[in-house]
Amino acid sequence: MLPLPRRGRPAPDVIPRYTRPEMGALWTDEAKLATWVEVEVLATEAHVELGVVPPGDLAAIRRGRAPDPTRVAEIERETDHDVIAFLTAFAETIPDHDGTRPARWVHHGMTSSDLVDTAQGATLARASDLVIAETDRLVAVLKRRALEHWDTVCAGRTHGVQAEPTTFGHKLAQFAFAVDRGRTRLRAARAAVAVGSISGAVGTYSNIDPFVERHVCGRLGLGVEPVPTQVVARDRHAELLTALAVLGASVEQIGLEVRHLQRTEVREAEEPFGAGQKGSSAMPHKRNPITAERICGLARVLRGNALVALENVALWHERDISHSSAERVVLPDSLIAADYQLHLAVRVVEGLRVFPDRMRANLEATGGLVYSSQVLLGLVECGMARDDAYRVVQAAAMRTWETGAPFGETLAEEGVEVPEGAFDPARFLVRHGTVRERLEAL
């Protein structure tokens, strides 16, 4: 496998601000052309084994080099065909051998999509591996912080309103499992998209032996499209971008939770804030959850790109090229955005500041209303009919909402004797160890 260049300009659609170096290196023009050369050399190797190409010509082709993108662009301005421009520029780098032109064997029996789709399959596999590695990091840090705060009691909220006590570790464990599910989907999508096809103009191998395809794809670590047309089926790419979008939504959930918990009125957690960081050009006091907000924004990009990938599935007959312009944008952008979003999430979770005292204060801010279910069950267990118990407890709770009086007092006004321990958050967590066991096994 040829080493990928570490330098070079990114593709025009890529935003450097959100591009990490290792991922960005996969999507430069230099990297694309290097991968195209890799495919063409491997195809020529196969032709040598088949007895079509003389070994000496293969040696000369191997002495060629990936052409300069500026030279390819110069030729493309005339040909208006990027693959032909590449082949012309690559041929210029291949020396003659024994008075012949070995470059004539490059692309032998192939069509443009044989090269483009197979090389793209290799790039997508490599890029997916980087994203999967980042999911590994995020799951690990979520698990570690969840266990660290397993017993940190806080309010569980439904509809944005306090419901019952939970723990901050439980929140983080939920996110760990969501990202793990996304990782599983992404691994499957990576396998689906890591295929190539070198089968000719309409996929019938009319001018090329299937051995060439097996050789090239095998050396690149790719599967083979079982029933090719002229292109690799685009449901594969849609599966990848959909998996990235679902994963991105799970990561967004982490960012959204941090944003809610960092609100001044809540302040139960806070994303890291650097020593020299500034929050506002006008308000020096500001400590904004900008990283969590960026995480949420990138999730929107991933969802939008997934829709484009779905639009690319249905092509005319054996293929058209309507997908190509869209893929040049959404494929690199989705993998770059997912990689960066996950990197941000790791940073936020690793450096997250947690305020247990504030969590406990917020839990008690309703005067005990979060314990209403324990009171209800206690009354039922003492022999009261459930409907009667619910009516009495709700009446007391509504007075607490309206007057601010402690829930224990309004219950007493209803003639309710609060069951022992009903206002203890630990009562809600007696079986919490079951969830911890699941987390530890993750």
C-alpha positions in Angstrom: 0.0 0.0 0.0 1.4 3.4 -1.0 1.9 5.9 1.9 -0.6 8.7 1.8 0.8 12.2 1.6 0.6 14.2 4.8 0.5 17.5 3.1 -1.5 19.0 0.4 -4.5 21.2 0.0 -7.9 19.9 1.1 -10.7 19.4 -1.3 -12.6 22.7 -1.9 -15.7 21.7 0.2 -13.7 20.8 3.4 -13.7 23.4 6.2 -10.2 23.5 7.7 -11.6 24.8 11.0 -13.3 21.5 11.6 -10.7 19.2 10.0 -8.3 17.2 12.1 -5.0 16.6 10.3 -5.1 12.8 10.0 -8.6 12.8 8.6 -7.9 15.8 6.4 -4.9 14.0 4.9 -7.2 11.4 3.4 -9.2 13.9 1.4 -6.5 16.1 -0.2 -6.1 16.1 -4.0 -2.7 14.6 -3.5 -4.1 11.7 -1.4 -6.8 11.0 -4.0 -4.3 10.8 -6.9 -2.0 8.6 -4.8 -4.8 6.2 -4.2 -5.7 6.3 -7.9 -2.1 5.4 -8.7 -2.3 2.6 -6.2 -5.4 1.1 -7.9 -3.9 1.4 -11.4 -0.6 -0.3 -10.3 -2.4 -3.1 -8.6 -4.5 -3.7 -11.7 -1.4 -3.8 -13.8 0.1 -6.4 -11.4 -2.9 -8.6 -12.1 -2.5 -8.2 -15.8 1.1 -9.4 -15.4 -0.1 -12.5 -13.6 -2.6 -13.1 -16.4 0.2 -12.8 -19.0 -1.3 -9.7 -20.6 1.4 -7.1 -19.5 5.2 -7.8 -19.7 6.8 -7.7 -16.2 9.3 -5.1 -17.4 6.5 -2.7 -18.3 5.1 -3.1 -14.8 8.5 -2.2 -13.3 8.5 1.0 -15.4 4.9 1.8 -14.3 5.9 1.4 -10.7 8.7 4.0 -11.3 6.0 6.5 -12.2 4.6 8.8 -9.5 1.3 10.3 -8.5 1.0 13.4 -10.7 0.9 16.9 -9.4 -2.7 18.1 -8.9 -2.0 21.3 -10.7 -0.9 19.4 -13.8 -4.1 17.2 -13.6 -6.2 20.4 -13.3 -4.4 21.9 -16.2 -5.2 19.0 -18.5 -8.8 18.7 -17.1 -9.5 22.3 -18.2 -9.2 20.9 -21.8 -10.6 17.4 -21.4 -13.3 18.3 -18.9 -12.8 14.7 -17.5 -10.9 14.2 -14.3 -9.9 10.6 -14.8 -8.6 11.1 -18.4 -6.7 14.1 -17.1 -5.2 11.9 -14.3 -4.3 9.1 -16.7 -2.6 11.6 -19.1 -0.6 13.2 -16.2 0.3 9.9 -14.7 1.6 8.6 -18.1 3.9 11.6 -18.3 5.7 10.3 -15.2 6.2 6.7 -16.5 9.5 6.2 -18.3 9.9 4.3 -21.6 11.1 0.7 -21.4 13.0 -1.1 -24.2 11.7 1.4 -26.7 8.1 0.9 -25.8 5.6 3.0 -23.8 4.6 1.0 -20.7 2.1 3.7 -19.8 -0.2 2.2 -22.5 -1.1 -0.6 -20.0 -2.4 1.7 -17.4 -6.2 1.5 -17.1 -6.2 -1.5 -19.4 -9.8 -2.8 -19.9 -11.1 -0.5 -17.2 -13.7 2.3 -17.2 -13.5 5.5 -15.1 -15.8 4.2 -12.3 -13.7 1.1 -11.9 -10.9 3.4 -10.7 -12.9 6.0 -8.9 -15.3 3.8 -7.0 -12.6 1.3 -6.0 -10.2 4.0 -4.8 -13.1 5.7 -3.0 -14.0 2.5 -1.3 -10.4 2.3 0.1 -10.6 5.9 1.2 -14.0 5.5 2.9 -12.7 2.4 4.7 -9.6 4.3 6.0 -11.7 7.3 7.0 -14.3 5.2 8.7 -11.5 3.5 10.7 -10.5 6.9 12.1 -14.1 7.7 13.1 -14.5 4.2 14.8 -11.3 4.8 16.7 -12.7 8.1 18.0 -15.9 6.3 19.1 -13.7 3.9 21.1 -12.2 6.9 22.9 -15.6 8.5 23.6 -17.2 5.2 24.9 -14.2 4.7 27.2 -14.3 8.2 28.7 -18.0 8.2 29.1 -17.8 4.8 30.9 -15.0 6.1 33.2 -16.8 9.3 34.1 -20.1 7.4 34.6 -18.4 5.1 37.1 -16.8 8.1 38.8 -20.2 9.8 39.3 -22.3 6.6 39.8 -23.5 7.8 43.2 -23.7 11.5 42.4 -27.4 12.1 43.0 -29.2 14.6 40.8 -32.7 15.3 39.5 -34.0 13.3 36.6 -36.1 15.5 34.4 -38.9 14.6 32.0 -40.4 17.3 29.8 -37.7 19.5 31.3 -39.4 19.2 34.7 -37.9 17.4 37.7 -39.3 13.9 37.9 -37.4 11.6 40.3 -33.8 11.4 41.6 -31.3 9.7 39.4 -27.5 9.9 39.3 -25.2 11.8 37.0 -23.4 8.5 36.4 -26.6 7.1 35.1 -26.9 9.9 32.6 -23.4 9.4 31.3 -23.9 5.6 31.1 -26.9 6.2 28.9 -24.7 8.2 26.5 -22.0 5.5 26.6 -24.4 2.8 25.4 -25.9 5.1 22.7 -22.4 5.8 21.3 -21.7 2.1 21.5 -24.8 1.3 19.4 -23.7 4.0 16.9 -20.2 2.3 16.8 -21.8 -1.0 16.0 -23.9 0.5 13.2 -20.8 2.3 11.9 -18.7 -0.9 11.8 -21.4 -2.5 9.7 -21.6 0.5 7.4 -17.9 0.5 7.0 -18.0 -3.1 5.9 -20.8 -2.3 3.5 -19.0 0.6 1.8 -15.5 -1.0 1.8 -16.0 -2.6 -1.7 -14.7 -2.1 -5.1 -15.7 -3.0 -8.7 -13.4 -3.4 -11.7 -15.9 -4.8 -14.1 -16.0 -2.6 -17.2 -18.5 -0.3 -18.8 -21.8 -1.9 -17.6 -20.4 -4.4 -15.1 -20.2 -7.5 -17.4 -16.4 -7.8 -17.4 -16.5 -7.5 -21.2 -12.9 -6.3 -21.5 -11.3 -7.4 -18.2 -10.8 -10.6 -16.4 -12.5 -10.7 -12.9 -9.2 -11.8 -11.5 -8.0 -8.2 -11.8 -10.9 -7.1 -9.6 -10.2 -9.8 -7.0 -6.5 -8.9 -7.0 -7.0 -5.2 -6.6 -9.7 -5.4 -4.0 -8.0 -8.1 -2.1 -4.8 -6.1 -1.8 -6.8 -3.0 -0.7 -8.7 -4.9 1.9 -12.0 -4.4 0.0 -14.9 -6.7 -0.8 -16.2 -7.0 -4.3 -19.6 -5.7 -5.5 -21.3 -9.0 -6.3 -23.5 -7.7 -9.2 -21.9 -4.6 -10.5 -23.4 -2.1 -13.0 -20.8 0.5 -14.0 -20.6 1.7 -10.3 -20.7 0.4 -6.8 -24.3 0.5 -5.5 -25.0 3.7 -3.7 -27.2 2.2 -1.0 -23.8 1.4 0.6 -22.8 5.0 0.8 -26.2 5.9 2.1 -25.8 3.4 4.8 -22.5 4.9 5.9 -23.8 8.5 5.9 -27.0 7.4 7.7 -24.9 5.6 10.3 -22.8 8.7 10.8 -26.0 10.8 11.2 -27.4 8.5 13.8 -24.1 8.5 15.7 -23.9 12.2 15.4 -27.4 12.5 16.9 -26.3 10.4 19.9 -23.2 12.6 20.3 -25.5 15.7 20.0 -27.5 14.4 22.9 -24.4 14.7 25.1 -23.8 18.2 23.9 -27.4 19.2 24.5 -27.4 17.8 28.0 -24.3 19.8 28.8 -25.9 23.0 27.4 -29.0 22.5 29.6 -27.0 21.7 32.7 -24.6 24.7 32.2 -27.4 27.2 32.2 -26.9 29.8 35.0 -30.1 28.8 36.8 -29.1 25.1 36.7 -25.3 25.0 36.8 -25.0 21.3 37.6 -22.1 20.8 35.1 -19.9 22.9 32.9 -17.8 22.2 29.8 -14.0 22.9 30.1 -13.1 26.6 29.9 -9.4 27.4 29.2 -7.3 29.8 31.1 -7.1 32.3 28.2 -10.5 31.6 26.7 -12.9 34.4 26.2 -16.7 34.0 26.2 -17.9 37.3 24.7 -16.5 40.4 23.1 -18.9 42.5 25.2 -19.5 40.6 28.4 -16.2 39.5 30.2 -18.1 37.3 32.7 -19.4 34.9 30.1 -18.6 31.2 30.2 -20.6 29.8 27.3 -21.0 26.1 26.3 -19.7 26.8 22.8 -18.1 23.4 22.3 -21.3 21.6 23.2 -23.1 24.0 20.8 -20.6 23.2 18.1 -21.3 19.5 18.7 -25.0 20.1 18.2 -24.5 22.1 15.0 -22.3 19.5 13.4 -25.0 16.9 14.0 -27.3 18.9 11.7 -24.7 18.8 9.0 -24.5 15.0 9.3 -28.3 14.7 9.1 -28.5 16.9 6.0 -25.8 15.0 4.2 -27.5 11.7 5.0 -30.5 12.9 3.0 -28.2 13.7 0.0 -26.8 10.2 0.2 -30.3 8.7 0.1 -31.1 10.8 -2.9 -28.0 9.3 -4.6 -29.2 5.7 -4.4 -31.5 5.7 -7.4 -29.5 6.2 -10.6 -30.5 5.8 -14.2 -30.1 2.3 -15.6 -26.5 1.1 -15.2 -25.5 4.5 -13.9 -25.6 8.2 -14.4 -23.3 10.8 -12.9 -25.8 12.8 -10.8 -24.4 11.4 -7.6 -20.8 12.4 -8.3 -21.1 16.2 -7.7 -23.0 15.6 -4.5 -20.6 12.9 -3.2 -17.6 15.1 -3.7 -19.2 17.3 -1.0 -21.0 15.0 1.4 -18.6 12.1 1.7 -15.6 14.0 2.9 -17.6 16.5 4.8 -19.6 13.8 6.7 -16.5 11.8 7.7 -14.6 15.0 8.6 -17.5 16.4 10.6 -18.1 13.1 12.5 -14.5 12.7 13.3 -14.3 16.3 14.7 -17.6 16.1 16.5 -16.5 12.9 18.3 -13.1 14.6 19.2 -15.0 17.5 20.7 -17.2 15.2 22.7 -14.2 13.4 24.1 -12.7 16.8 25.1 -16.0 17.9 26.8 -16.6 14.7 28.7 -12.9 14.4 29.8 -12.8 18.0 31.1 -16.4 18.2 32.3 -16.8 20.0 35.7 -19.5 18.5 37.8 -21.1 20.3 40.8 -22.7 17.7 43.1 -23.8 20.3 45.7 -25.7 22.3 43.1 -27.3 19.0 41.9 -28.5 18.3 45.4 -29.7 21.9 45.9 -31.7 21.7 42.7 -33.2 18.4 43.7 -34.6 19.9 46.9 -35.7 23.1 45.2 -39.3 21.8 44.7 -39.7 21.3 48.4 -39.8 17.5 48.1 -42.1 17.1 45.2 -39.7 14.7 43.5 -40.5 12.2 46.2 -44.2 12.0 45.4 -44.1 8.6 43.8 -42.5 7.2 47.0 -45.3 8.7 49.1 -47.9 7.3 46.7 -46.5 3.8 46.9 -46.2 4.0 50.6 -49.8 4.9 51.1 -50.9 2.1 48.7 -48.7 -0.4 50.7 -50.4 0.8 53.9 -53.8 -0.2 52.5 -55.1 2.9 50.8 -56.8 2.5 47.4 -54.5 3.7 44.6 -57.0 6.2 43.2 -57.5 7.7 46.7 -53.8 7.8 47.4 -53.1 9.5 44.0 -55.8 12.1 44.6 -54.5 13.0 48.1 -50.9 13.2 47.1 -51.7 15.2 44.0 -53.7 17.7 46.0 -50.8 18.2 48.4 -48.4 18.5 45.5 -50.5 21.2 43.7 -50.5 23.3 46.9 -46.8 23.0 47.1 -46.5 24.2 43.5 -48.8 27.1 44.1 -47.7 28.3 47.6 -44.1 27.0 47.8 -44.9 25.3 51.1 -42.8 22.2 51.7 -44.4 19.0 50.4 -44.2 17.4 53.8 -46.4 20.2 55.3 -49.0 20.1 52.5 -49.2 16.3 52.9 -49.8 16.8 56.6 -52.6 19.2 55.8 -54.2 16.4 53.8 -53.8 14.1 56.8 -51.1 12.1 55.3 -48.3 10.7 57.5 -45.2 10.5 55.3 -43.9 7.0 55.2 -40.4 6.6 56.8 -37.6 7.3 54.3 -39.9 8.5 51.6 -37.9 11.7 51.2 -34.6 9.8 50.9 -33.2 9.8 47.3 -31.4 6.5 48.1 -34.8 4.8 48.1 -35.0 5.4 44.4 -31.6 3.8 43.7 -31.7 0.6 45.7 -31.7 -1.5 42.5 -29.3 0.8 40.6 -26.5 -1.8 40.8 -28.2 -3.7 37.9 -27.4 -0.8 35.5 -23.9 -0.5 36.9 -23.2 -4.1 36.1 -24.3 -3.6 32.5 -22.0 -0.6 32.3 -19.0 -2.4 33.7 -19.5 -5.1 31.1 -19.5 -2.5 28.2 
